[in-house]
């Protein structure tokens, strides 16, 4: 009997008027659409999906409802990663846009320092526009457990690595000056933004200098180290540097052009975010950084991020020494 009723509802739509179909059935049909782009195309080509239905209890279109359900079901979750997305929509934000963001959640959500700006609306590309250094953090993509891989397309004026999530850190505090994770007068600000997710570990930020290959880390208190590590190599502009963060073993391993160099840092525990620092000076102009998904060498599954700054080979910035 139920099949007969469904067949009648489908038959009644043969004239092209899908408004006679009940909303549950339309939502079920729309749920087979694979991506937010496909769902948007459906909304634009069929008013029964794209328009708010008269007499419906929904305050938005069926396409928006499908997008909301997809976001709330966390279908794009990544194991070991806490992804922060809007919990409700207001103003010009739509559930379709939130769904689109959830499909590619790795982007630079926080900019620290002056002269750094987005190159596009997707927030996956930033550049330096004035002299100094500034940092971009994937702050809404927090790695809490497990193994995570990132690749960086680098220049000499790139500083890359991991840093603690600091959701309560106010970017306006640093908006009129150059920025560094190793400026001692910022340490109290960083520690005040501490969350329970940091755990008991003392490696709060860990950096790789592409022009020399050294590692630098600190606990933002009384421990700081800059030095060599076994397998360390410098980079040329255009080299690809991969980083494998293993939170099960507490290690950060570095790859160069898909070749494993070695373990750069041990003792990592708690939660971290990927970050990159851009530089600008009168000799080479400004560098830029772009994020995209990548594969761990030897694996087919896309892992995390590729970062690609522009710029000519230069000596290590003294401000980070």
N, C-alpha and C positions, 0 to 999 in steps of 0.2 A: 504493500500500500504506500509506504514511504517513497519507494522508487517511482511509483506512478505519479505521486504528487510532485516530485522533483522534475519528472519528465514534462509535466504540464507547465511548470513554471518556466522551464527552458524553452518549450515550444512557444509560449506566449511572448518570448523575446525575439522571435524571428523577424518581426517588423523593425528591429533595431532599437526598440525602447526597453533598455535594461532596467528602467525604474520599477518595473513590475516584479523584478526578482527581489527576494528578501535580502536584507543586508548581510546576514550570516553566510549566505551562499556566495554573494559577490566578494565578501572578504576572503572566503575560502579559495575562490578562483584567483583573486589577486595575489594570494600568498604564494602561488607558484611562480610569480615573477621573481627573477633571480637577484637583481641589484636595484639600488635606489634609482639609478638612471632609467632602468626599464620600467620601474613603477611610475616615475615621473612621465615618461613617454605615454604610458597607459592613461595617466590622469589628463594629459594634454589632448589625447585623441578620443577619449570617451568621457562624456560629461557625467555619466552615472558614477564614474570613479573619481573624477576630478572636481565635481561640484558638491557643495553641501546639499544633502537630500532633504527636501521638504517633508516635514512630519517625522524626521528622524530624531532620535535622542542624542545623536552626536552633534557636537559643536563645530565639526570639521568634515571634510570629505572622506569618502571611503578609502581613498589612497592614503590620506593622512592617518586614518585609523590602522591600516595595515602597517604603515611605517612605525607608528607608536607601539603596536604589539611586537614588532620585530626588535625594536630597541629595548623594550622592557623584558623580552625573553633572553636578552644577552646572547644572541646567536653569534655575535662576532667576538666574543670573549677570547682572550689568549691566555693559555695556561701560565700561571705564575705572575701575571701582570694585572695590576689594578688600573683600569681605564676610567677616567672621569668624564662623563657626558652630562649634558643638561638633563635635569630630572623633570622639567616641564617647559612648555614653550610659551613665549610671550613676544609681543611686538612683531618683528619681521622673522623671527626664528620659527621654523616649521619642523614637524616631525620628520619630514622628508630630508631636510638638511641635517638633522641630527643623525638619521640613519646613514646618510652619505658619509658623515664624519666618522661614524663607528666602523665603516668598512675599511678605512685607512687612518687609524687613530694616532699614528706616530707623526707628530708635527711639533713645531716649536711654539709652545703655549706661553712661555715667559721670556721676556727680553730684559736683560740687566745691563745698564750703562747707557751712555749717550751715543748717538750716531749710528745705531743699529736699527734696521727697518725691514719690514716684510717686502719681498719682491712680488708677491701675488696674494690673492685672497685666500688661498688654501693654507697659508701659513707654513708651508713646507720649504720655504726658501727665504733666507735673510741675507743682508749685505751691510757692510760698513760704508757710511757716507761722509765721515769726517775723521780727522786724525785721532788715534787712540785705539783702545780695545774695548770690546763689549762681548757679552755672552748670551747665547740662546740655549734654553733648556726645554726638553720634552717633558714638562712638569706634570702633564696629565697622563703620562704613560709610566707608571711606577712599577719597577721590577722588584718583586717581593720574595719569590722563591724560584728554584729551578735554574735552568740554563738558558742564556740569551746571547744572541750574536748580533753584532753590528759591523758594518763596513763604512769606511770613510775615504772618500776621494780627497786627497790632501794637497796642500801647498806648504812651503816652509813656514808661513805665518798662520798655521793652524795649531790649535791646542785642543785636544780631544780627550774624552774620558767619561767618568761617572761621578755623580754628586748626589748627596742626600736630597730627597724631596723636601721642599720647604714651602708648603702651601700657604703659610701665613706671612711669608716674606713680602714686603711691599716694594714693588719695582720702582715706585716713585722716589724711594729713598736714594736710588743710585742714578736717577735719570739725567742729572746734570754733570756727570763726571765719568771718566773711564772706570772700568770695572775689572777686578781680579778676585778670585777666591782666596788669594794669599795676601790681601791687605789686612794687616792686623787690626785696624780700626773698624773693620766690618765683622770681626769674629763674634762679638756679642750679638749682633743682629742675626747671624747665622744660627748660633746656638739657641737663641730665643725662639727660633722657628722650629725647634726640634719636635719630632713626633714620636709616638711609641714605636712606630715601625722601624726606627733607626736601630733598635736593640742595644746591645752592650758593646758593639764593635767601635773601634776608634779611627777607622779609615773613613773620614767623612767626605773627602774629595780626593780623587786620584786622576792625575793628568799625564798624558803622553805628549812630549814635545817632538813634533814631526821633523824639525830641522836638525836635532841632535839625537833623538831617540830616548832621552833620559825620562825617568819617571819622577813625579813629584806628588807627595801626599801630605795631609795634615789632619789633625783632630780638632783644629781651630782652638787649641788651648796651649799645651806645652810640648807638643810633639810635631815636628815637621821634618821631612826628609826629601832630598833631591839627590839622585845618583844614578849609577849604571845598573844594569841587570843583564843576566846571561842571555845572549842572543840579540841584544840591543843593536838596532841599525837606524840610521837616519833615512830620510825620504827625499825624493825629488818631487817637484810639482807634477801632479798627475798620477802618482802612486796610489794604490788602494791599500789602506790599512784596515784590517779587520780586528775586532775586539770580541772576545768570548768571555762573558761574565758568567761564572759558574758559582751560584750561591749555595750549591750543595757542598762544594769543596772550599769556597771562599777565595777563589782565584780570578785573576783577570789576565787572559792570555792574548798575545798580539800576533796577528798575521800580516804579512806584507805580500801583496799581489798573489794571494791564495797560498802563500808559503808560511808555515808556522815558524815564528821566531822563538817563542818561548813564553814562560810565565813572567809577566812584568810585575805583578803584585799579588801578595797573599794576605790573609787576615781580613778579607772583606766579609761582612755579615750585615743582615738587615736589608733595608730597602734602598734602591738607587734609581736615578734617572740618567739617560744619556744627555750629553751636552757638547757644545763646540763653541770655541771663541774665535771671533774674527778680528782682524787688524787692519789698520789703514795708516800709511805714511806717504810722504811726498814722493818717494822713490818708486813705489809700485802701485799706489792707489789703494783701493779697498778690496778686501777679499769678500767672498760670498759663500754661503753654506746652503746646501739643498738636501732634504731628507727624502728617501724613498725606501721601500721594502727591498730586501736582498736575500740571497741564499747563503747559508753556511757552506763553505767549500766542501764538496762531496755529498751534499744533501739536496734534495729536490724541493723541500718545503721552504717557502719564503720565511725568513726569520725576522729581521728587524729593519735596519736603517742603513742607508748610504748617504754620506755627507760629502758634498763637493764644493769646496771653496775655490775662488779664483785668486790669482796672485803670483808674483814672481818669487823665486828663491831668495830669501833674505836671512841674515843672522838672527839668532834667538832674541826676542824682545827683552830688553833689560828689565822692564817693569815686572816681568814674571820671575826674575832671579831672586 
